Amino acid sequence: YKNGLLFSYLEYIGDDYEADQKKMAAHLKTQAWWRETGPCQKPLDGEPEGTLWVEMEEIYHLD
C-alpha cells in the first residue's frame, strides 16, 4: 500500500460493550470526527465490502 496502514489498539474496561458503542456513536463530536476521518480509510484487498477494520493476531503482549 503506497499510503501505509493504520494500526489501532483497544482495551475495553467497561461492563456493556454494545451499549457503550451506541453511546459513542450518538456523541456529536465523535460523529464529526468519523465524517472527517472516514474518507481516509480504505479496506484491505480481499476483505468483504464495507470492512474497514480487521482483527490481527497478537504477537507480543507486554505487561
mmCIF file of the N, C-alpha and C atoms, coordinates in Angstrom:
data_MODEL
# 
_entry.id   MODEL 
# 
loop_
_atom_site.group_PDB 
_atom_site.id 
_atom_site.type_symbol 
_atom_site.label_atom_id 
_atom_site.label_alt_id 
_atom_site.label_comp_id 
_atom_site.label_asym_id 
_atom_site.label_entity_id 
_atom_site.label_seq_id 
_atom_site.pdbx_PDB_ins_code 
_atom_site.Cartn_x 
_atom_site.Cartn_y 
_atom_site.Cartn_z 
_atom_site.occupancy 
_atom_site.B_iso_or_equiv 
_atom_site.pdbx_formal_charge 
_atom_site.auth_seq_id 
_atom_site.auth_comp_id 
_atom_site.auth_asym_id 
_atom_site.auth_atom_id 
_atom_site.pdbx_PDB_model_num 
ATOM 1   N N  . TYR A 1 1  ? 0.837   -1.185  0.000  1.00 0.00 ? 1  TYR A N  1 
ATOM 2   C CA . TYR A 1 1  ? 0.000   0.000   0.000  1.00 0.00 ? 1  TYR A CA 1 
ATOM 3   C C  . TYR A 1 1  ? 0.871   1.233   0.000  1.00 0.00 ? 1  TYR A C  1 
ATOM 4   N N  . LYS A 1 2  ? 0.686   2.055   -0.983 1.00 0.00 ? 2  LYS A N  1 
ATOM 5   C CA . LYS A 1 2  ? 1.543   3.226   -1.093 1.00 0.00 ? 2  LYS A CA 1 
ATOM 6   C C  . LYS A 1 2  ? 1.238   4.285   -0.046 1.00 0.00 ? 2  LYS A C  1 
ATOM 7   N N  . ASN A 1 3  ? 0.039   4.240   0.559  1.00 0.00 ? 3  ASN A N  1 
ATOM 8   C CA . ASN A 1 3  ? -0.329  5.237   1.562  1.00 0.00 ? 3  ASN A CA 1 
ATOM 9   C C  . ASN A 1 3  ? -0.156  4.746   2.982  1.00 0.00 ? 3  ASN A C  1 
ATOM 10  N N  . GLY A 1 4  ? 0.287   3.518   3.179  1.00 0.00 ? 4  GLY A N  1 
ATOM 11  C CA . GLY A 1 4  ? 0.536   2.996   4.515  1.00 0.00 ? 4  GLY A CA 1 
ATOM 12  C C  . GLY A 1 4  ? -0.687  2.336   5.132  1.00 0.00 ? 4  GLY A C  1 
ATOM 13  N N  . LEU A 1 5  ? -0.467  1.781   6.286  1.00 0.00 ? 5  LEU A N  1 
ATOM 14  C CA . LEU A 1 5  ? -1.516  1.100   7.031  1.00 0.00 ? 5  LEU A CA 1 
ATOM 15  C C  . LEU A 1 5  ? -1.672  1.750   8.397  1.00 0.00 ? 5  LEU A C  1 
ATOM 16  N N  . LEU A 1 6  ? -2.874  1.724   8.923  1.00 0.00 ? 6  LEU A N  1 
ATOM 17  C CA . LEU A 1 6  ? -3.158  2.244   10.252 1.00 0.00 ? 6  LEU A CA 1 
ATOM 18  C C  . LEU A 1 6  ? -3.406  1.068   11.183 1.00 0.00 ? 6  LEU A C  1 
ATOM 19  N N  . PHE A 1 7  ? -2.714  1.052   12.293 1.00 0.00 ? 7  PHE A N  1 
ATOM 20  C CA . PHE A 1 7  ? -2.916  0.031   13.310 1.00 0.00 ? 7  PHE A CA 1 
ATOM 21  C C  . PHE A 1 7  ? -3.504  0.702   14.533 1.00 0.00 ? 7  PHE A C  1 
ATOM 22  N N  . SER A 1 8  ? -4.418  0.016   15.178 1.00 0.00 ? 8  SER A N  1 
ATOM 23  C CA . SER A 1 8  ? -5.072  0.563   16.355 1.00 0.00 ? 8  SER A CA 1 
ATOM 24  C C  . SER A 1 8  ? -5.105  -0.487  17.452 1.00 0.00 ? 8  SER A C  1 
ATOM 25  N N  . TYR A 1 9  ? -5.164  -0.025  18.679 1.00 0.00 ? 9  TYR A N  1 
ATOM 26  C CA . TYR A 1 9  ? -5.221  -0.912  19.831 1.00 0.00 ? 9  TYR A CA 1 
ATOM 27  C C  . TYR A 1 9  ? -6.392  -0.482  20.701 1.00 0.00 ? 9  TYR A C  1 
ATOM 28  N N  . LEU A 1 10 ? -7.194  -1.434  21.146 1.00 0.00 ? 10 LEU A N  1 
ATOM 29  C CA . LEU A 1 10 ? -8.328  -1.142  22.013 1.00 0.00 ? 10 LEU A CA 1 
ATOM 30  C C  . LEU A 1 10 ? -8.317  -2.104  23.185 1.00 0.00 ? 10 LEU A C  1 
ATOM 31  N N  . GLU A 1 11 ? -8.392  -1.544  24.357 1.00 0.00 ? 11 GLU A N  1 
ATOM 32  C CA . GLU A 1 11 ? -8.542  -2.354  25.567 1.00 0.00 ? 11 GLU A CA 1 
ATOM 33  C C  . GLU A 1 11 ? -9.798  -1.855  26.271 1.00 0.00 ? 11 GLU A C  1 
ATOM 34  N N  . TYR A 1 12 ? -10.845 -2.647  26.240 1.00 0.00 ? 12 TYR A N  1 
ATOM 35  C CA . TYR A 1 12 ? -12.136 -2.254  26.808 1.00 0.00 ? 12 TYR A CA 1 
ATOM 36  C C  . TYR A 1 12 ? -12.203 -2.651  28.272 1.00 0.00 ? 12 TYR A C  1 
ATOM 37  N N  . ILE A 1 13 ? -12.609 -1.693  29.131 1.00 0.00 ? 13 ILE A N  1 
ATOM 38  C CA . ILE A 1 13 ? -12.673 -1.978  30.565 1.00 0.00 ? 13 ILE A CA 1 
ATOM 39  C C  . ILE A 1 13 ? -14.075 -1.753  31.142 1.00 0.00 ? 13 ILE A C  1 
ATOM 40  N N  . GLY A 1 14 ? -15.067 -1.573  30.287 1.00 0.00 ? 14 GLY A N  1 
ATOM 41  C CA . GLY A 1 14 ? -16.435 -1.347  30.758 1.00 0.00 ? 14 GLY A CA 1 
ATOM 42  C C  . GLY A 1 14 ? -17.166 -2.646  31.034 1.00 0.00 ? 14 GLY A C  1 
ATOM 43  N N  . ASP A 1 15 ? -18.485 -2.515  31.191 1.00 0.00 ? 15 ASP A N  1 
ATOM 44  C CA . ASP A 1 15 ? -19.332 -3.676  31.505 1.00 0.00 ? 15 ASP A CA 1 
ATOM 45  C C  . ASP A 1 15 ? -20.302 -4.042  30.386 1.00 0.00 ? 15 ASP A C  1 
ATOM 46  N N  . ASP A 1 16 ? -20.580 -3.100  29.470 1.00 0.00 ? 16 ASP A N  1 
ATOM 47  C CA . ASP A 1 16 ? -21.561 -3.340  28.412 1.00 0.00 ? 16 ASP A CA 1 
ATOM 48  C C  . ASP A 1 16 ? -21.040 -2.731  27.114 1.00 0.00 ? 16 ASP A C  1 
ATOM 49  N N  . TYR A 1 17 ? -20.265 -3.523  26.380 1.00 0.00 ? 17 TYR A N  1 
ATOM 50  C CA . TYR A 1 17 ? -19.591 -3.042  25.176 1.00 0.00 ? 17 TYR A CA 1 
ATOM 51  C C  . TYR A 1 17 ? -20.590 -2.497  24.153 1.00 0.00 ? 17 TYR A C  1 
ATOM 52  N N  . GLU A 1 18 ? -21.661 -3.227  23.884 1.00 0.00 ? 18 GLU A N  1 
ATOM 53  C CA . GLU A 1 18 ? -22.642 -2.801  22.880 1.00 0.00 ? 18 GLU A CA 1 
ATOM 54  C C  . GLU A 1 18 ? -23.280 -1.465  23.263 1.00 0.00 ? 18 GLU A C  1 
ATOM 55  N N  . ALA A 1 19 ? -23.671 -1.316  24.519 1.00 0.00 ? 19 ALA A N  1 
ATOM 56  C CA . ALA A 1 19 ? -24.276 -0.058  24.973 1.00 0.00 ? 19 ALA A CA 1 
ATOM 57  C C  . ALA A 1 19 ? -23.270 1.086   24.879 1.00 0.00 ? 19 ALA A C  1 
ATOM 58  N N  . ASP A 1 20 ? -22.037 0.831   25.250 1.00 0.00 ? 20 ASP A N  1 
ATOM 59  C CA . ASP A 1 20 ? -21.012 1.869   25.167 1.00 0.00 ? 20 ASP A CA 1 
ATOM 60  C C  . ASP A 1 20 ? -20.722 2.260   23.717 1.00 0.00 ? 20 ASP A C  1 
ATOM 61  N N  . GLN A 1 21 ? -20.762 1.300   22.800 1.00 0.00 ? 21 GLN A N  1 
ATOM 62  C CA . GLN A 1 21 ? -20.575 1.607   21.380 1.00 0.00 ? 21 GLN A CA 1 
ATOM 63  C C  . GLN A 1 21 ? -21.718 2.480   20.863 1.00 0.00 ? 21 GLN A C  1 
ATOM 64  N N  . LYS A 1 22 ? -22.937 2.197   21.286 1.00 0.00 ? 22 LYS A N  1 
ATOM 65  C CA . LYS A 1 22 ? -24.085 3.007   20.875 1.00 0.00 ? 22 LYS A CA 1 
ATOM 66  C C  . LYS A 1 22 ? -23.969 4.427   21.433 1.00 0.00 ? 22 LYS A C  1 
ATOM 67  N N  . LYS A 1 23 ? -23.525 4.544   22.684 1.00 0.00 ? 23 LYS A N  1 
ATOM 68  C CA . LYS A 1 23 ? -23.342 5.861   23.300 1.00 0.00 ? 23 LYS A CA 1 
ATOM 69  C C  . LYS A 1 23 ? -22.286 6.659   22.533 1.00 0.00 ? 23 LYS A C  1 
ATOM 70  N N  . MET A 1 24 ? -21.198 5.994   22.173 1.00 0.00 ? 24 MET A N  1 
ATOM 71  C CA . MET A 1 24 ? -20.136 6.658   21.425 1.00 0.00 ? 24 MET A CA 1 
ATOM 72  C C  . MET A 1 24 ? -20.644 7.099   20.050 1.00 0.00 ? 24 MET A C  1 
ATOM 73  N N  . ALA A 1 25 ? -21.423 6.247   19.378 1.00 0.00 ? 25 ALA A N  1 
ATOM 74  C CA . ALA A 1 25 ? -21.947 6.568   18.050 1.00 0.00 ? 25 ALA A CA 1 
ATOM 75  C C  . ALA A 1 25 ? -22.929 7.741   18.094 1.00 0.00 ? 25 ALA A C  1 
ATOM 76  N N  . ALA A 1 26 ? -23.591 7.957   19.231 1.00 0.00 ? 26 ALA A N  1 
ATOM 77  C CA . ALA A 1 26 ? -24.542 9.059   19.377 1.00 0.00 ? 26 ALA A CA 1 
ATOM 78  C C  . ALA A 1 26 ? -23.856 10.382  19.735 1.00 0.00 ? 26 ALA A C  1 
ATOM 79  N N  . HIS A 1 27 ? -22.596 10.349  20.094 1.00 0.00 ? 27 HIS A N  1 
ATOM 80  C CA . HIS A 1 27 ? -21.843 11.531  20.517 1.00 0.00 ? 27 HIS A CA 1 
ATOM 81  C C  . HIS A 1 27 ? -21.525 12.405  19.300 1.00 0.00 ? 27 HIS A C  1 
ATOM 82  N N  . LEU A 1 28 ? -21.962 13.672  19.324 1.00 0.00 ? 28 LEU A N  1 
ATOM 83  C CA . LEU A 1 28 ? -21.839 14.546  18.156 1.00 0.00 ? 28 LEU A CA 1 
ATOM 84  C C  . LEU A 1 28 ? -20.388 14.803  17.743 1.00 0.00 ? 28 LEU A C  1 
ATOM 85  N N  . LYS A 1 29 ? -19.504 15.001  18.692 1.00 0.00 ? 29 LYS A N  1 
ATOM 86  C CA . LYS A 1 29 ? -18.087 15.242  18.336 1.00 0.00 ? 29 LYS A CA 1 
ATOM 87  C C  . LYS A 1 29 ? -17.479 13.988  17.705 1.00 0.00 ? 29 LYS A C  1 
ATOM 88  N N  . THR A 1 30 ? -17.872 12.816  18.186 1.00 0.00 ? 30 THR A N  1 
ATOM 89  C CA . THR A 1 30 ? -17.379 11.573  17.597 1.00 0.00 ? 30 THR A CA 1 
ATOM 90  C C  . THR A 1 30 ? -17.898 11.433  16.173 1.00 0.00 ? 30 THR A C  1 
ATOM 91  N N  . GLN A 1 31 ? -19.157 11.763  15.947 1.00 0.00 ? 31 GLN A N  1 
ATOM 92  C CA . GLN A 1 31 ? -19.715 11.705  14.594 1.00 0.00 ? 31 GLN A CA 1 
ATOM 93  C C  . GLN A 1 31 ? -18.962 12.641  13.656 1.00 0.00 ? 31 GLN A C  1 
ATOM 94  N N  . ALA A 1 32 ? -18.628 13.838  14.143 1.00 0.00 ? 32 ALA A N  1 
ATOM 95  C CA . ALA A 1 32 ? -17.865 14.795  13.327 1.00 0.00 ? 32 ALA A CA 1 
ATOM 96  C C  . ALA A 1 32 ? -16.474 14.235  12.996 1.00 0.00 ? 32 ALA A C  1 
ATOM 97  N N  . TRP A 1 33 ? -15.843 13.604  13.976 1.00 0.00 ? 33 TRP A N  1 
ATOM 98  C CA . TRP A 1 33 ? -14.521 13.009  13.753 1.00 0.00 ? 33 TRP A CA 1 
ATOM 99  C C  . TRP A 1 33 ? -14.598 11.894  12.717 1.00 0.00 ? 33 TRP A C  1 
ATOM 100 N N  . TRP A 1 34 ? -15.614 11.057  12.813 1.00 0.00 ? 34 TRP A N  1 
ATOM 101 C CA . TRP A 1 34 ? -15.788 9.970   11.852 1.00 0.00 ? 34 TRP A CA 1 
ATOM 102 C C  . TRP A 1 34 ? -16.024 10.503  10.440 1.00 0.00 ? 34 TRP A C  1 
ATOM 103 N N  . ARG A 1 35 ? -16.787 11.610  10.321 1.00 0.00 ? 35 ARG A N  1 
ATOM 104 C CA . ARG A 1 35 ? -17.005 12.209  8.999  1.00 0.00 ? 35 ARG A CA 1 
ATOM 105 C C  . ARG A 1 35 ? -15.684 12.720  8.418  1.00 0.00 ? 35 ARG A C  1 
ATOM 106 N N  . GLU A 1 36 ? -14.846 13.265  9.286  1.00 0.00 ? 36 GLU A N  1 
ATOM 107 C CA . GLU A 1 36 ? -13.550 13.809  8.846  1.00 0.00 ? 36 GLU A CA 1 
ATOM 108 C C  . GLU A 1 36 ? -12.572 12.702  8.457  1.00 0.00 ? 36 GLU A C  1 
ATOM 109 N N  . THR A 1 37 ? -12.528 11.660  9.242  1.00 0.00 ? 37 THR A N  1 
ATOM 110 C CA . THR A 1 37 ? -11.519 10.618  9.026  1.00 0.00 ? 37 THR A CA 1 
ATOM 111 C C  . THR A 1 37 ? -11.999 9.458   8.162  1.00 0.00 ? 37 THR A C  1 
ATOM 112 N N  . GLY A 1 38 ? -13.299 9.285   8.014  1.00 0.00 ? 38 GLY A N  1 
ATOM 113 C CA . GLY A 1 38 ? -13.849 8.174   7.248  1.00 0.00 ? 38 GLY A CA 1 
ATOM 114 C C  . GLY A 1 38 ? -13.287 8.049   5.832  1.00 0.00 ? 38 GLY A C  1 
ATOM 115 N N  . PRO A 1 39 ? -13.202 9.140   5.078  1.00 0.00 ? 39 PRO A N  1 
ATOM 116 C CA . PRO A 1 39 ? -12.685 9.037   3.713  1.00 0.00 ? 39 PRO A CA 1 
ATOM 117 C C  . PRO A 1 39 ? -11.217 8.598   3.637  1.00 0.00 ? 39 PRO A C  1 
ATOM 118 N N  . CYS A 1 40 ? -10.500 8.686   4.738  1.00 0.00 ? 40 CYS A N  1 
ATOM 119 C CA . CYS A 1 40 ? -9.085  8.273   4.754  1.00 0.00 ? 40 CYS A CA 1 
ATOM 120 C C  . CYS A 1 40 ? -8.934  6.759   4.894  1.00 0.00 ? 40 CYS A C  1 
ATOM 121 N N  . GLN A 1 41 ? -10.000 6.070   5.234  1.00 0.00 ? 41 GLN A N  1 
ATOM 122 C CA . GLN A 1 41 ? -9.925  4.636   5.482  1.00 0.00 ? 41 GLN A CA 1 
ATOM 123 C C  . GLN A 1 41 ? -10.400 3.857   4.261  1.00 0.00 ? 41 GLN A C  1 
ATOM 124 N N  . LYS A 1 42 ? -9.593  2.896   3.872  1.00 0.00 ? 42 LYS A N  1 
ATOM 125 C CA . LYS A 1 42 ? -9.929  2.054   2.735  1.00 0.00 ? 42 LYS A CA 1 
ATOM 126 C C  . LYS A 1 42 ? -9.756  0.601   3.147  1.00 0.00 ? 42 LYS A C  1 
ATOM 127 N N  . PRO A 1 43 ? -10.622 -0.300  2.667  1.00 0.00 ? 43 PRO A N  1 
ATOM 128 C CA . PRO A 1 43 ? -10.498 -1.710  3.057  1.00 0.00 ? 43 PRO A CA 1 
ATOM 129 C C  . PRO A 1 43 ? -9.248  -2.362  2.475  1.00 0.00 ? 43 PRO A C  1 
ATOM 130 N N  . LEU A 1 44 ? -8.765  -3.372  3.154  1.00 0.00 ? 44 LEU A N  1 
ATOM 131 C CA . LEU A 1 44 ? -7.652  -4.161  2.636  1.00 0.00 ? 44 LEU A CA 1 
ATOM 132 C C  . LEU A 1 44 ? -8.133  -5.001  1.463  1.00 0.00 ? 44 LEU A C  1 
ATOM 133 N N  . ASP A 1 45 ? -7.251  -5.248  0.521  1.00 0.00 ? 45 ASP A N  1 
ATOM 134 C CA . ASP A 1 45 ? -7.593  -6.115  -0.603 1.00 0.00 ? 45 ASP A CA 1 
ATOM 135 C C  . ASP A 1 45 ? -8.051  -7.472  -0.090 1.00 0.00 ? 45 ASP A C  1 
ATOM 136 N N  . GLY A 1 46 ? -9.135  -7.984  -0.662 1.00 0.00 ? 46 GLY A N  1 
ATOM 137 C CA . GLY A 1 46 ? -9.630  -9.302  -0.299 1.00 0.00 ? 46 GLY A CA 1 
ATOM 138 C C  . GLY A 1 46 ? -10.613 -9.315  0.850  1.00 0.00 ? 46 GLY A C  1 
ATOM 139 N N  . GLU A 1 47 ? -10.811 -8.183  1.521  1.00 0.00 ? 47 GLU A N  1 
ATOM 140 C CA . GLU A 1 47 ? -11.768 -8.120  2.625  1.00 0.00 ? 47 GLU A CA 1 
ATOM 141 C C  . GLU A 1 47 ? -13.162 -7.816  2.078  1.00 0.00 ? 47 GLU A C  1 
ATOM 142 N N  . PRO A 1 48 ? -14.214 -8.265  2.773  1.00 0.00 ? 48 PRO A N  1 
ATOM 143 C CA . PRO A 1 48 ? -15.588 -8.023  2.316  1.00 0.00 ? 48 PRO A CA 1 
ATOM 144 C C  . PRO A 1 48 ? -15.902 -6.529  2.212  1.00 0.00 ? 48 PRO A C  1 
ATOM 145 N N  . GLU A 1 49 ? -16.820 -6.193  1.327  1.00 0.00 ? 49 GLU A N  1 
ATOM 146 C CA . GLU A 1 49 ? -17.268 -4.813  1.140  1.00 0.00 ? 49 GLU A CA 1 
ATOM 147 C C  . GLU A 1 49 ? -17.704 -4.208  2.476  1.00 0.00 ? 49 GLU A C  1 
ATOM 148 N N  . GLY A 1 50 ? -17.274 -2.997  2.759  1.00 0.00 ? 50 GLY A N  1 
ATOM 149 C CA . GLY A 1 50 ? -17.652 -2.314  3.993  1.00 0.00 ? 50 GLY A CA 1 
ATOM 150 C C  . GLY A 1 50 ? -16.783 -2.641  5.196  1.00 0.00 ? 50 GLY A C  1 
ATOM 151 N N  . THR A 1 51 ? -15.803 -3.524  5.037  1.00 0.00 ? 51 THR A N  1 
ATOM 152 C CA . THR A 1 51 ? -14.920 -3.898  6.142  1.00 0.00 ? 51 THR A CA 1 
ATOM 153 C C  . THR A 1 51 ? -13.745 -2.922  6.195  1.00 0.00 ? 51 THR A C  1 
ATOM 154 N N  . LEU A 1 52 ? -13.665 -2.149  7.281  1.00 0.00 ? 52 LEU A N  1 
ATOM 155 C CA . LEU A 1 52 ? -12.545 -1.225  7.427  1.00 0.00 ? 52 LEU A CA 1 
ATOM 156 C C  . LEU A 1 52 ? -11.547 -1.706  8.472  1.00 0.00 ? 52 LEU A C  1 
ATOM 157 N N  . TRP A 1 53 ? -12.010 -2.497  9.421  1.00 0.00 ? 53 TRP A N  1 
ATOM 158 C CA . TRP A 1 53 ? -11.143 -2.962  10.493 1.00 0.00 ? 53 TRP A CA 1 
ATOM 159 C C  . TRP A 1 53 ? -11.064 -4.483  10.459 1.00 0.00 ? 53 TRP A C  1 
ATOM 160 N N  . VAL A 1 54 ? -9.868  -4.987  10.540 1.00 0.00 ? 54 VAL A N  1 
ATOM 161 C CA . VAL A 1 54 ? -9.623  -6.432  10.524 1.00 0.00 ? 54 VAL A CA 1 
ATOM 162 C C  . VAL A 1 54 ? -8.826  -6.774  11.776 1.00 0.00 ? 54 VAL A C  1 
ATOM 163 N N  . GLU A 1 55 ? -9.266  -7.773  12.525 1.00 0.00 ? 55 GLU A N  1 
ATOM 164 C CA . GLU A 1 55 ? -8.526  -8.171  13.717 1.00 0.00 ? 55 GLU A CA 1 
ATOM 165 C C  . GLU A 1 55 ? -7.220  -8.832  13.325 1.00 0.00 ? 55 GLU A C  1 
ATOM 166 N N  . MET A 1 56 ? -6.188  -8.519  14.090 1.00 0.00 ? 56 MET A N  1 
ATOM 167 C CA . MET A 1 56 ? -4.865  -9.079  13.844 1.00 0.00 ? 56 MET A CA 1 
ATOM 168 C C  . MET A 1 56 ? -4.526  -10.079 14.948 1.00 0.00 ? 56 MET A C  1 
ATOM 169 N N  . GLU A 1 57 ? -3.663  -10.990 14.623 1.00 0.00 ? 57 GLU A N  1 
ATOM 170 C CA . GLU A 1 57 ? -3.156  -11.930 15.612 1.00 0.00 ? 57 GLU A CA 1 
ATOM 171 C C  . GLU A 1 57 ? -2.202  -11.192 16.553 1.00 0.00 ? 57 GLU A C  1 
ATOM 172 N N  . GLU A 1 58 ? -2.405  -11.382 17.861 1.00 0.00 ? 58 GLU A N  1 
ATOM 173 C CA . GLU A 1 58 ? -1.499  -10.779 18.827 1.00 0.00 ? 58 GLU A CA 1 
ATOM 174 C C  . GLU A 1 58 ? -0.175  -11.521 18.796 1.00 0.00 ? 58 GLU A C  1 
ATOM 175 N N  . ILE A 1 59 ? 0.904   -10.774 18.638 1.00 0.00 ? 59 ILE A N  1 
ATOM 176 C CA . ILE A 1 59 ? 2.237   -11.369 18.574 1.00 0.00 ? 59 ILE A CA 1 
ATOM 177 C C  . ILE A 1 59 ? 2.997   -11.129 19.869 1.00 0.00 ? 59 ILE A C  1 
ATOM 178 N N  . TYR A 1 60 ? 2.931   -9.910  20.375 1.00 0.00 ? 60 TYR A N  1 
ATOM 179 C CA . TYR A 1 60 ? 3.622   -9.543  21.604 1.00 0.00 ? 60 TYR A CA 1 
ATOM 180 C C  . TYR A 1 60 ? 2.596   -9.081  22.629 1.00 0.00 ? 60 TYR A C  1 
ATOM 181 N N  . HIS A 1 61 ? 2.769   -9.439  23.854 1.00 0.00 ? 61 HIS A N  1 
ATOM 182 C CA . HIS A 1 61 ? 1.934   -8.935  24.946 1.00 0.00 ? 61 HIS A CA 1 
ATOM 183 C C  . HIS A 1 61 ? 2.872   -8.577  26.085 1.00 0.00 ? 61 HIS A C  1 
ATOM 184 N N  . LEU A 1 62 ? 3.043   -7.286  26.298 1.00 0.00 ? 62 LEU A N  1 
ATOM 185 C CA . LEU A 1 62 ? 3.961   -6.796  27.341 1.00 0.00 ? 62 LEU A CA 1 
ATOM 186 C C  . LEU A 1 62 ? 3.153   -6.175  28.461 1.00 0.00 ? 62 LEU A C  1 
ATOM 187 N N  . ASP A 1 63 ? 3.356   -6.630  29.667 1.00 0.00 ? 63 ASP A N  1 
ATOM 188 C CA . ASP A 1 63 ? 2.694   -6.049  30.828 1.00 0.00 ? 63 ASP A CA 1 
ATOM 189 C C  . ASP A 1 63 ? 3.670   -5.233  31.636 1.00 0.00 ? 63 ASP A C  1 
# 
